[in-house]
Amino acid sequence: MIPLLAQAGTAVTELDTPDVDWTGILPELILFGGAILLLTVTSLIRTRLFPGAYAIYTCIVALAAIGSAVYLWNEVRDQDVDGFSTLGGAVGVDGFSIFLTVVIATSVVLAALLADGYLRRERLDGPDLYVLLMLSASGGILMASANDLIVMFLGLEVLSIAAYVMAAMHLRRAESQEAGMKYFVLGAFSSAFFLYGIALVYGATGSTNLVTINSFLVENALLENGLLLLGFAFLLVGFGFKVAAVPFHTWTPDVYQGSPSPVVAYMASGVKAAGFAGLLRVFFLTFGSYRVDWQPLVYALAVATLLVGAVLAVVQTDVKRMLAYSSINHAGFVLVGVQAASADGVAAALFYLAVYTFMVAGAFGVVTLVGRTGDALHSVDDYRGLAKVRPLLALSLTVFLLAQAGVPFTSGFFAKFYVLSAAVDARSYWLALVAMVSAVISAFVYLRIIVAAYMSPGDEGAAPIAIPVGAGVTLALSVGVTLVVGFLPWLVQEVAQDATPLLVTAGG
């Protein structure tokens, strides 16, 4: 409550303003503030910082965000309500949002380490990409904790606009400029659909607050719910674009192929995690009482995404396009967990997003290195003989590809197992069968690359592959997590099960 001074002889009034618990939005503040600080300092100083300074700074900021998330996790777990809200109920803090905060911030660390050597190799070194990376991540975290559709949209736009610019960062590659333009134009259409969806839901329920919408739908039986169902469809279009679900995937292969490879590593991990965070928060939590209406839509999206991602990857000859369609297929697996509309389904989706972050960042880390100067050597033929030239690099790529195929003793095996188990428990047997068939088809794609690396002679005149320190750290971390979680899945699964999504009322 803020007192307002009135003129003499009149009563003193007070302005009712919402209480703000700043600790609840500490990860967003750290990333956003870190980006602004880096931009301000580098614009004021004329001397060039030492090599790797921007990447080190970005990693420190992202690790600080992870530390604040751990603090919030302990605070939430100590409370009886398992969560609280801030900013007048517009932002909710629960295990779900904190878990995804860690996932998104981790993707920033991995992408920043990859970007360091890449930007210097391409003579693009500067603070721009790192500033955009932190800004985009702050938007993604805001999506994961949004308690209001308007806040969700703001987070979506902060996440997306920075990603559009990063896709077009390589000024000397026409493909990069084309990728940024395609991503921007199609993203603008998806944002328009998302806004229309918000308007329709508001028209049907009278609010944009997720808690209020949920209460209204639980307490009132809508005799004519066409407006609400159309709102569901439009919101799914917006989220489907971000997670690259079919038929909203058309941007993915071209954008992944043309964008700087470290940026693609972030797009395939952090951006995808943020999109699924919003999807789960809106549909599973807010529209849970209407799951019978939206589950068939997600079911159809999952089937199309699984099959299109797997089948079209087979006919590609560019490794980045292969991994782009593979990313679409993996989005289909996460949609299988979403479609289950159960606590186990949500936990399985969270587990998948967490371990996939390391698998895909590691895979695109190898792509970044093999692409060499110019970031253009991405044909399957460019991977021939990789095991002879760089055996550890080939071994790392093999681990990542086998994990994405779901081979036992890797994190990818348990990621697929958990979402399939959730689908079976929800009696979605045919969906689980389609998912398993798509996994078999995708395995052929991964084996093509592995065979080229180990069983084909390489080009003796090819330029050597340099491995910068940052990229080496990313690959080592990614391989370690992929293998350790493959043997000890409970390290992540127990946390994912505890990451309970909640809709917390203002002051709750």
Secondary structure by P-SEA (a helix, b strand, c coil): cbbbbbcccbbbbbbbbbbbccccaaaaaaaaaaaaaaaaaaaccccccccaaaaaaaaaaaaaaaaaaaaaaaaaaaccccccccccccccccaaaaaaaaaaaaaaaaaaaaaaaaaaaaccccaaaaaaaaaaaaaaaaaaccccaaaaaaaaaaacaaaaaaaacccccaaaaaaaaaaaaaaaaaaaaaaaaaaaaaaacccccaaaaaaaaaacccccaaaaaaaaaaaaaaaaaaacccccccccaaaaacccaaaaaaaacaaaaaaaaaaaaccccccccccccaaaaaaaaaaaaaaaaaaaaaacccaaaaaaaaaaaaaaaaaaaaaaccaaaaaaaaaaaaaaaaaaaaaaaaaaaaacccccccccccccccccccaaaaaaaaaaaaaaacccccaaaaaaaaaaaaaaaacaaaaaaaaaaaaaaaaaaaaaaaaaaccccccccccbbbbcaaaaaaaaaaaaaaaaaaccccccaaaaaacccccccccc
